Amino acid sequence: MTTRFKRFSFDELRKVTRGFSEVIGQGAGGTVYKGVLPDQRIAAIKRLNEANQAEAEFLAEVNTIGMLNHMYLIEMWGYCVEGKHKLLVYEYMEHGSLAENLSSNALDWKKRFEIAVGSAKGLAYLHEECLEWVLHCDVKPQNILLDADYQPKVADFGLSKLLSRSKIDHSSFSRMRGTRGYMAPEWVYNLPITSKVDVYSYGTVLFEMTINIGTTTRKSWIEEIIDPMMAGSYDKDKMELLVKVALQCVAENKDERPTMNQVVEILMSHED
């Protein structure tokens, strides 16, 4: 087990969350609570559902996160495994998830573009830069968290798959699942699973960040589909770029999708 994290007792985490009183997130894997650690750092503490994950899987998740270090990935500070109790202690993200913010006026087009770039960089690191080959397998707005400056961090590696780069067969994913609406066709058709499943999910997230279904016809196609939250206050070229990248990412054929590194390069070429 990695030693760079603190191992907390269940009683310690019950105290820092004041009896698990403040819920800040909930998903299929468990519930997330806000807590204040003894050193006064604010933390997000994820309590996993009791029947959801065996101890071996839990420790594998902790080890996976322990190998990852990137400014656009959520940072883990500690964990607890004590009988039926399994918890993860993360840095707290002030603005919650991208999902919570998509209907908010707080996300202007500039922030949205930065979130697109940052989350792409985080995923590119997982796929191509870290020591092992990591697939996230559940990329969605709920798993992109925003800090005090609305900088994104990719979170929740509960479904992640870690493989040695030397492995040829990347298809041993029979137990992996994502979230309906974000899953690439490969899952449905039982095809080999590669990093392109995350690319597909990312493309779906880009669509959610940029377009609005059912708007009235205006002057150009980009004006016709743009989220009305950004009406008149966006960079037309950049928004057009995001939609085009999204379309490439959700190509039915995985070989036609770009890699996350290629996505980063395309978006970076248009940054200020």
C-alpha positions in Angstrom: 0.0 0.0 0.0 1.2 3.4 -0.9 2.5 5.5 2.1 2.1 9.0 0.7 -1.4 9.2 2.1 -2.6 9.3 5.7 -4.6 6.3 6.8 -7.5 7.6 8.9 -9.6 5.6 11.4 -13.4 5.6 10.9 -13.8 7.5 14.2 -11.4 10.2 13.0 -13.4 10.7 9.8 -16.7 10.7 11.7 -15.4 13.5 13.8 -14.0 15.7 11.0 -17.4 15.4 9.2 -19.4 16.1 12.3 -21.1 12.7 12.1 -21.3 12.7 8.3 -23.7 15.6 8.5 -23.0 17.7 5.4 -23.5 15.9 2.1 -21.9 17.6 -0.9 -22.3 14.9 -3.5 -23.9 11.5 -4.2 -23.4 8.9 -6.8 -23.7 5.2 -7.5 -20.4 4.5 -5.7 -21.2 6.3 -2.5 -21.8 9.6 -0.8 -19.4 12.6 -0.4 -19.3 14.7 2.8 -17.5 17.9 3.6 -15.1 17.8 6.5 -12.4 19.8 8.3 -9.2 17.9 9.0 -7.2 18.5 12.2 -4.7 20.6 10.2 -7.7 22.8 9.2 -7.7 21.7 5.5 -11.2 21.4 4.1 -11.7 17.9 2.6 -14.2 16.0 0.6 -14.7 12.6 2.1 -16.2 9.9 0.0 -17.9 7.1 1.9 -18.3 4.1 -0.4 -21.5 2.0 -0.4 -20.9 -1.0 1.8 -21.8 -3.6 -0.8 -20.3 -1.7 -3.7 -16.6 -2.6 -3.6 -14.5 -5.4 -2.2 -11.4 -4.4 -0.1 -9.0 -5.5 -2.8 -10.8 -3.2 -5.4 -10.8 -0.4 -2.9 -7.0 -0.7 -2.2 -6.4 -1.0 -5.9 -8.2 2.4 -6.4 -6.1 4.0 -3.7 -2.9 2.7 -5.3 -4.1 3.8 -8.7 -4.7 7.4 -7.5 -1.3 7.2 -5.6 0.5 6.9 -8.9 -1.2 9.9 -10.4 0.0 13.5 -10.0 -1.3 16.2 -12.3 -2.7 19.7 -11.8 -5.9 18.7 -13.6 -6.5 15.6 -11.5 -8.2 15.6 -8.1 -5.6 15.2 -5.3 -6.2 12.5 -2.7 -5.0 13.0 0.9 -5.9 9.8 2.7 -8.2 6.8 3.1 -9.8 4.6 5.6 -10.4 0.9 5.4 -11.9 -0.5 8.6 -14.2 -3.5 8.5 -17.1 -2.7 6.3 -16.1 1.0 6.2 -14.2 2.3 3.2 -13.6 6.0 2.7 -11.4 8.2 0.5 -10.3 11.7 1.6 -9.8 14.3 -1.2 -9.1 17.9 -1.6 -12.3 20.0 -1.4 -13.4 21.8 -4.6 -15.2 25.0 -3.8 -17.4 25.2 -6.8 -18.5 21.5 -6.9 -19.0 19.7 -10.2 -19.3 20.9 -13.8 -22.8 19.4 -13.8 -23.9 21.7 -11.0 -22.5 24.7 -12.8 -23.7 24.2 -16.4 -27.0 26.0 -15.7 -25.2 28.8 -13.9 -24.3 32.2 -15.2 -20.9 31.8 -13.4 -19.6 29.8 -16.4 -19.0 32.2 -19.2 -17.5 31.0 -22.5 -14.0 31.8 -21.3 -14.3 29.6 -18.2 -16.0 26.9 -20.3 -13.1 26.9 -22.8 -10.6 26.7 -19.9 -12.5 23.8 -18.4 -12.5 22.0 -21.8 -8.7 22.4 -22.1 -7.9 21.5 -18.5 -10.0 18.4 -18.4 -8.5 17.3 -21.7 -5.0 17.7 -20.3 -6.0 15.6 -17.2 -7.3 12.8 -19.4 -4.3 13.0 -21.8 -2.1 12.6 -18.7 -4.0 9.5 -17.7 -3.8 8.0 -21.2 -0.3 8.9 -22.3 1.9 10.5 -19.7 1.6 8.6 -16.4 3.6 5.5 -15.7 0.7 3.1 -16.4 -2.0 3.1 -19.0 -5.1 4.5 -17.2 -8.6 4.7 -18.5 -11.1 6.7 -16.6 -14.2 4.9 -18.0 -16.7 7.3 -16.4 -16.0 10.8 -17.8 -19.1 13.0 -17.3 -19.8 16.5 -15.9 -20.4 15.1 -12.4 -16.8 13.9 -12.4 -15.2 17.2 -13.5 -14.8 19.3 -10.3 -14.1 23.1 -10.2 -11.9 24.9 -7.7 -12.2 28.4 -6.3 -11.0 29.8 -9.7 -13.2 27.4 -11.7 -10.1 25.5 -12.8 -11.2 21.8 -13.5 -9.9 18.6 -12.0 -11.0 15.2 -13.2 -12.3 13.1 -10.3 -13.7 9.7 -9.4 -11.5 6.9 -10.5 -13.8 4.2 -9.1 -14.3 2.7 -12.5 -10.8 3.4 -13.8 -8.8 0.6 -15.4 -5.1 0.4 -15.0 -3.0 -1.6 -17.4 0.6 -2.1 -18.1 1.7 -0.1 -21.2 3.4 -3.3 -22.5 0.1 -5.2 -22.7 -1.1 -5.7 -26.2 -4.6 -6.8 -25.2 -6.5 -3.8 -23.9 -9.9 -5.6 -24.1 -10.2 -7.3 -20.7 -13.0 -4.9 -19.4 -15.9 -7.3 -18.9 -16.7 -5.7 -15.5 -16.2 -2.1 -16.4 -19.2 0.2 -16.9 -19.7 3.9 -17.5 -22.8 6.1 -17.3 -25.6 5.8 -19.8 -25.5 8.7 -22.3 -21.7 9.0 -22.1 -20.7 5.5 -23.1 -19.0 4.8 -26.4 -20.6 2.3 -28.8 -17.8 -0.2 -28.1 -19.4 -1.0 -24.7 -22.7 -1.9 -26.3 -21.2 -3.9 -29.2 -18.7 -5.8 -26.9 -15.8 -4.4 -28.9 -12.2 -4.0 -27.5 -12.1 -1.2 -25.0 -9.3 1.4 -25.4 -8.6 5.0 -24.4 -11.0 6.1 -27.1 -14.0 5.3 -24.8 -12.9 8.3 -22.7 -12.5 10.4 -25.8 -16.1 9.7 -26.7 -17.3 10.6 -23.2 -15.3 13.8 -23.3 -16.9 14.7 -26.6 -20.3 14.3 -25.1 -19.3 16.6 -22.2 -18.1 19.2 -24.7 -21.6 19.1 -26.3 -23.2 19.7 -22.9 -20.9 22.6 -22.3 -21.5 24.4 -25.6 -24.8 23.6 -27.2 -28.5 24.1 -26.5 -31.1 21.8 -28.0 -34.2 23.4 -29.4 -33.1 27.0 -30.0 -34.6 29.1 -32.8 -32.8 29.7 -36.0 -30.4 32.6 -36.0 -27.6 33.9 -38.3 -25.1 31.0 -38.3 -25.1 27.3 -37.3 -22.9 28.1 -34.2 -25.4 30.8 -33.1 -28.2 28.4 -33.7 -26.9 25.7 -31.3 -25.0 27.8 -28.7 -26.1 27.6 -25.1 -28.3 30.7 -24.5 -26.4 31.2 -21.2 -23.6 32.5 -23.4 -25.7 34.5 -25.9 -23.6 37.4 -27.3 -20.7 36.8 -25.0 -18.5 34.2 -26.5 -15.7 33.8 -29.0 -17.4 32.4 -32.1 -14.2 30.8 -33.5 -13.4 29.1 -30.2 -17.0 27.9 -29.7 -17.1 26.6 -33.3 -13.8 24.8 -32.5 -15.2 23.1 -29.4 -18.3 21.8 -31.3 -16.1 20.5 -34.1 -13.8 18.8 -31.7 -16.8 17.3 -29.9 -18.1 15.9 -33.2 -14.7 14.3 -33.9 -14.6 12.8 -30.4 -18.0 11.1 -30.7 -17.3 9.5 -34.1 -19.0 6.0 -34.2 -15.7 4.4 -35.3 -13.1 4.7 -32.5 -10.3 5.0 -35.1 -11.8 8.2 -36.4 -11.6 9.8 -32.9 -8.6 11.9 -32.0 -6.4 11.0 -29.0 -6.7 13.2 -25.9 -3.2 14.5 -26.7 -4.4 15.6 -30.1 -7.5 17.2 -28.5 -5.2 19.2 -26.2 -3.0 20.3 -29.2 -6.0 21.5 -31.2 -7.5 23.4 -28.3 -4.1 24.9 -27.2 -3.5 26.2 -30.7 -6.5 28.5 -30.1 -5.8 29.6 -26.6 -5.1 33.3 -25.9 
